[in-house]
Amino acid sequence: MNFWQGKSVLVTGGCGFIGSFLVRELVQLGSRVRVADNLERGHRESLGSAIDKIDMHEVDLRDLDTCRRACVDMDVVFHLASKVGGIGYYLEKPWDVLHSNMTMDGHILTALVEAGVPHYFYASSAHIYPIELQMDIDATHIREEQAYPANPSLSYGWAKLTGEKAIEAVLQEGHKVRASIARIVGAYGPGQDLDLATGSAIPVFCRRAVEYPQLAPFRLLGTGKETRTYCYIDDVVRGIMRSTEKLQHREAVGPYNLGSPDLVSIGELAETIIDISGKSIQIEYETSHPTKIWGQAPDCSYVEELLDGWRPTVTLREGLQRCYDDVQQRLAAISADGA
């Protein structure tokens, strides 16, 4: 039986990267989808043909009444809206990131509790983990219970951790909502932000490679030895939806790590993308800013158990090839429009 057929579903940040993939999948499965997005980073075009089949709200979720209207008559709320960016943005705008995310998270939770929404998914992050566990390039894989004692390195992580605690408090008070919390780690794929200032590593590296040598040098922030893990968007969405379906039988699912356990250095990531490009490119390392996180690796054994054997299916090389092709096509389209 298709759990999603006929369900009324709100996706906040539904025009963003993860949200747009989720919305298209929900529409295909027969859900009645409402999207709430301020379009600061997202784009209507990312929804493709699904845009004509949804209830689109261009709104600012930092307003409580807006959140209340968005949650009316919903069966499920996926809260993906968030103030996000690259590491430079987090370091330059810590208050904006903290305040915006805590405000949105609090308002959405308030609104869905008041509206009696039965199922809630909250997108948390690996950035909630203490910085002490992320200071080694050969990082030990972090288990969910190691979130405490808390000491995230970025205000973004503090906001997400507060969002998790708010949900825990709501459940403790006995409100009639069931909640799934995923600490998403390194989600990537086609359609991500290409902006060199706000984009994450993979789309920015792809853009630098596509536009090289016009966009030179190929600059990498850090030493290149820092390590991360990456999980392709199709696998992430599959995990998100499966965990929410589990709420039919459980009051809470998670918090759980949703990602890949396979570490790769930032330098290796850039070199793989350069190899895909077929170009001869020398990487220039920008080390003037101190590295905040040396290694970030989730332990993903719990999610495999929790979600009936869920695990990533798309290899990093395959996913990077898809991302490179996507960036190449988008940049060509932008160039053609400007010609």
C-alpha positions as CSV (number, residue, x, y, z in Angstrom):
1,M,0.0,0.0,0.0
2,N,1.3,3.5,-0.9
3,F,1.4,5.5,2.3
4,W,1.7,8.8,0.4
5,Q,-1.3,8.4,-1.9
6,G,-3.8,11.2,-1.1
7,K,-1.9,12.6,1.8
8,S,-1.8,16.3,2.3
9,V,1.9,17.2,2.7
10,L,3.7,20.5,3.5
11,V,7.3,20.7,2.4
12,T,9.1,23.8,3.8
13,G,12.0,24.8,1.6
14,G,10.4,22.7,-1.1
15,C,12.1,24.7,-3.9
16,G,15.5,24.1,-2.4
17,F,17.9,21.3,-3.2
18,I,16.6,18.4,-1.0
19,G,13.1,19.8,-1.0
20,S,12.7,19.9,-4.8
21,F,13.7,16.2,-5.1
22,L,11.3,15.3,-2.3
23,V,8.4,17.3,-3.8
24,R,8.7,15.7,-7.2
25,E,8.7,12.2,-5.6
26,L,5.7,13.0,-3.5
27,V,3.7,14.3,-6.5
28,Q,4.5,11.2,-8.4
29,L,3.3,9.1,-5.5
30,G,-0.1,10.9,-5.4
31,S,0.3,13.3,-2.5
32,R,-1.4,16.7,-2.4
33,V,1.7,18.9,-1.8
34,R,2.0,22.4,-0.4
35,V,5.3,24.1,-0.7
36,A,6.4,27.0,1.6
37,D,9.6,28.7,0.4
38,N,10.9,32.3,0.4
39,L,12.9,31.5,-2.8
40,E,16.0,33.0,-1.3
41,R,18.0,30.1,-2.5
42,G,15.4,27.8,-4.1
43,H,13.8,28.3,-7.5
44,R,10.4,27.3,-8.8
45,E,12.0,25.9,-11.9
46,S,13.7,23.2,-9.8
47,L,10.3,21.5,-9.4
48,G,9.9,21.0,-13.1
49,S,6.5,19.9,-14.2
50,A,5.5,19.3,-10.6
51,I,5.1,23.1,-10.2
52,D,1.7,22.9,-11.8
53,K,0.5,20.2,-9.4
54,I,1.3,21.8,-6.1
55,D,0.0,24.6,-3.8
56,M,2.9,27.1,-3.9
57,H,3.3,29.6,-1.1
58,E,6.1,32.1,-1.4
59,V,6.4,33.1,2.2
60,D,8.8,34.0,5.1
61,L,8.6,31.3,7.8
62,R,10.1,33.6,10.4
63,D,6.5,34.9,10.7
64,L,4.3,32.7,13.0
65,D,1.0,33.4,11.4
66,T,2.5,32.4,8.0
67,C,3.5,29.1,9.5
68,R,0.1,28.6,11.0
69,R,-1.6,29.1,7.6
70,A,0.9,26.7,6.0
71,C,0.2,23.9,8.4
72,V,-3.6,24.0,8.2
73,D,-5.1,20.6,7.2
74,M,-1.8,18.8,6.7
75,D,-1.2,15.1,7.3
76,V,2.6,15.4,7.1
77,V,5.1,18.3,7.5
78,F,8.6,18.0,6.1
79,H,10.6,20.9,7.6
80,L,13.6,21.4,5.3
81,A,13.7,25.2,5.2
82,S,16.9,26.5,6.7
83,K,19.4,29.3,6.5
84,V,22.4,27.5,4.9
85,G,25.5,28.2,2.9
86,G,29.2,27.3,2.6
87,I,31.6,27.4,5.5
88,G,32.5,31.0,4.7
89,Y,28.9,32.1,5.1
90,Y,28.5,30.3,8.4
91,L,31.6,32.0,9.8
92,E,30.6,35.5,8.5
93,K,26.9,35.4,9.5
94,P,26.7,33.3,12.7
95,W,23.8,35.4,14.3
96,D,21.7,35.5,11.1
97,V,22.1,31.7,10.7
98,L,21.3,31.1,14.4
99,H,18.4,33.5,14.7
100,S,16.7,32.6,11.4
101,N,16.9,28.9,11.9
102,M,15.7,28.9,15.5
103,T,12.8,31.2,14.6
104,M,11.7,29.1,11.7
105,D,12.0,25.9,13.6
106,G,10.1,27.2,16.6
107,H,7.3,28.7,14.5
108,I,6.8,25.6,12.4
109,L,6.7,23.3,15.5
110,T,4.3,25.6,17.2
111,A,2.0,25.8,14.2
112,L,1.9,22.1,13.5
113,V,1.2,21.3,17.2
114,E,-1.7,23.8,17.2
115,A,-3.0,22.4,13.9
116,G,-2.8,18.8,15.1
117,V,-0.5,17.6,12.3
118,P,0.1,13.9,13.0
119,H,3.4,13.3,11.3
120,Y,6.5,15.6,11.3
121,F,10.0,15.2,9.7
122,Y,12.8,17.5,10.9
123,A,16.0,17.9,8.9
124,S,18.8,18.1,11.4
125,S,22.5,18.0,10.5
126,A,25.9,16.4,11.4
127,H,26.9,19.9,12.4
128,I,25.2,19.3,15.8
129,Y,28.1,17.0,16.9
130,P,30.9,18.3,19.2
131,I,33.9,19.9,17.5
132,E,36.2,17.7,19.6
133,L,34.9,14.7,17.6
134,Q,35.8,16.3,14.3
135,M,39.4,17.4,14.8
136,D,41.2,14.5,13.1
137,I,41.3,13.8,9.3
138,D,41.0,10.1,10.2
139,A,37.9,10.9,12.2
140,T,36.3,8.1,14.3
141,H,32.8,7.6,13.0
142,I,30.3,9.5,15.3
143,R,27.4,7.7,16.8
144,E,24.1,9.4,17.5
145,E,24.4,9.4,21.3
146,Q,27.7,11.3,21.1
147,A,25.9,14.6,20.4
148,Y,26.2,15.2,24.2
149,P,27.8,16.9,26.0
150,A,27.1,19.5,23.3
151,N,29.7,21.7,21.6
152,P,29.0,22.3,17.9
153,S,31.6,24.4,16.1
154,L,29.0,26.6,14.2
155,S,25.9,28.5,15.1
156,Y,24.1,26.4,12.5
157,G,24.8,23.3,14.6
158,W,23.5,24.9,17.7
159,A,20.3,25.9,16.0
160,K,19.7,22.4,14.7
161,L,20.5,20.9,18.1
162,T,18.0,23.2,19.7
163,G,15.4,22.2,17.0
164,E,15.9,18.6,18.1
165,K,15.5,19.4,21.8
166,A,12.3,21.3,21.0
167,I,10.8,18.3,19.3
168,E,11.8,16.1,22.3
169,A,10.1,18.5,24.7
170,V,6.9,18.5,22.6
171,L,6.8,14.7,22.7
172,Q,7.4,14.7,26.4
173,E,4.4,17.0,26.9
174,G,2.3,14.4,25.1
175,H,1.2,16.5,22.1
176,K,-0.4,14.4,19.4
177,V,2.4,14.5,16.9
178,R,4.9,11.9,15.8
179,A,8.3,13.0,14.7
180,S,11.3,11.7,12.7
181,I,14.6,13.5,13.0
182,A,17.5,12.8,10.5
183,R,20.9,14.2,10.9
184,I,21.7,14.6,7.2
185,V,25.3,14.4,6.3
186,G,26.8,15.6,3.0
187,A,23.7,15.4,0.8
188,Y,24.7,16.3,-2.8
189,G,23.4,16.0,-6.3
190,P,22.2,17.9,-9.4
191,G,20.6,21.3,-8.9
192,Q,22.7,22.6,-6.0
193,D,23.7,26.3,-5.5
194,L,26.4,27.3,-8.0
195,D,27.4,30.5,-6.3
196,L,31.1,30.6,-5.4
197,A,30.4,32.4,-2.1
198,T,27.4,30.4,-0.8
199,G,27.6,27.1,-2.6
200,S,28.9,23.9,-1.0
201,A,32.0,22.1,-2.1
202,I,30.8,19.8,-4.9
203,P,28.8,22.3,-7.0
204,V,31.5,24.9,-6.5
205,F,34.3,22.5,-7.5
206,C,32.3,21.4,-10.6
207,R,31.8,25.0,-11.6
208,R,35.5,25.9,-11.2
209,A,36.4,22.9,-13.4
210,V,33.8,23.6,-16.0
211,E,34.8,27.3,-16.3
212,Y,38.5,26.7,-16.1
213,P,40.7,28.4,-17.4
214,Q,38.3,31.4,-17.7
215,L,37.6,31.0,-13.9
216,A,41.1,30.6,-12.6
217,P,42.8,29.7,-10.3
218,F,41.0,26.6,-9.1
219,R,40.9,27.7,-5.5
220,L,40.2,25.3,-2.6
221,L,39.5,26.7,0.9
222,G,41.7,24.8,3.4
223,T,44.6,22.3,3.1
224,G,42.7,19.7,1.1
225,K,43.5,17.1,3.8
226,E,40.2,17.7,5.6
227,T,37.8,14.7,5.3
228,R,34.0,14.5,4.8
229,T,31.4,12.0,3.7
230,Y,28.8,12.5,0.9
231,C,25.5,10.9,0.2
232,Y,23.6,11.2,-3.2
233,I,20.3,13.0,-3.1
234,D,18.2,10.0,-4.3
235,D,19.4,8.0,-1.4
236,V,18.8,10.8,1.1
237,V,15.2,11.3,-0.1
238,R,14.6,7.6,0.1
239,G,15.7,7.6,3.7
240,I,13.7,10.7,4.6
241,M,10.5,9.2,3.3
242,R,11.0,5.8,4.8
243,S,11.7,7.2,8.2
244,T,8.5,9.2,8.0
245,E,6.5,6.2,7.0
246,K,7.8,4.5,10.2
247,L,5.8,7.0,12.2
248,Q,2.7,4.9,11.5
249,H,3.9,2.6,14.2
250,R,6.3,4.7,16.3
251,E,6.0,8.0,18.2
252,A,9.5,9.0,17.3
253,V,12.1,7.9,14.8
254,G,15.7,9.0,15.5
255,P,17.6,11.2,15.7
256,Y,19.6,9.1,13.3
257,N,22.6,9.8,11.0
258,L,21.5,9.8,7.3
259,G,24.5,9.6,5.0
260,S,27.5,7.6,3.9
261,P,30.2,6.3,6.3
262,D,32.9,6.5,3.5
263,L,35.5,9.3,4.2
264,V,37.1,11.2,1.3
265,S,39.5,14.2,1.6
266,I,38.5,17.5,0.1
267,G,41.6,17.4,-2.0
268,E,40.6,13.9,-3.4
269,L,37.1,15.2,-4.0
270,A,38.4,18.1,-6.1
271,E,40.9,15.8,-8.0
272,T,38.1,13.4,-8.9
273,I,36.0,16.3,-10.3
274,I,39.0,17.5,-12.2
275,D,39.6,14.0,-13.6
276,I,35.9,13.9,-14.7
277,S,36.4,17.2,-16.5
278,G,39.3,15.8,-18.5
279,K,41.3,19.1,-18.0
280,S,44.8,19.6,-16.7
281,I,44.1,21.8,-13.6
282,Q,46.4,22.7,-10.7
283,I,44.7,23.2,-7.4
284,E,45.5,26.3,-5.4
285,Y,45.0,25.9,-1.6
286,E,43.7,28.9,0.4
287,T,44.9,28.3,3.9
288,S,44.6,31.8,5.4
289,H,41.4,30.8,7.2
290,P,41.8,28.3,10.0
291,T,40.1,25.0,9.5
292,K,37.1,24.5,11.8
293,I,36.3,20.9,11.0
294,W,39.1,18.5,10.1
295,G,37.0,15.3,9.7
296,Q,33.3,14.6,9.8
297,A,32.2,11.0,9.6
298,P,28.8,9.6,10.7
299,D,28.3,6.1,12.0
300,C,25.5,4.9,9.8
301,S,24.9,1.5,11.4
302,Y,21.8,2.7,13.3
303,V,20.0,4.0,10.2
304,E,20.5,0.7,8.5
305,E,18.9,-1.1,11.4
306,L,16.2,1.5,11.8
307,L,15.1,1.7,8.2
308,D,15.2,-2.0,7.2
309,G,18.6,-2.1,5.6
310,W,18.7,1.4,4.1
311,R,22.1,2.2,2.7
312,P,23.6,4.5,0.0
313,T,23.3,2.9,-3.5
314,V,25.0,5.6,-5.7
315,T,28.8,5.6,-5.7
316,L,30.6,8.9,-5.2
317,R,32.2,8.8,-8.6
318,E,28.9,8.1,-10.3
319,G,27.2,10.9,-8.3
320,L,30.0,13.4,-9.1
321,Q,29.7,12.6,-12.8
322,R,26.0,13.5,-12.7
323,C,26.7,16.7,-10.8
324,Y,29.4,17.7,-13.3
325,D,27.1,17.1,-16.2
326,D,24.4,19.1,-14.5
327,V,26.6,22.1,-13.7
328,Q,28.0,22.0,-17.3
329,Q,24.4,22.1,-18.7
330,R,23.2,24.9,-16.4
331,L,26.2,27.1,-17.1
332,A,25.7,26.6,-20.8
333,A,22.1,27.6,-20.5
334,I,23.0,30.7,-18.5
335,S,25.6,31.6,-21.2
336,A,23.1,31.1,-24.0
337,D,20.5,33.3,-22.2
338,G,23.1,36.1,-21.8
339,A,24.2,35.9,-25.4
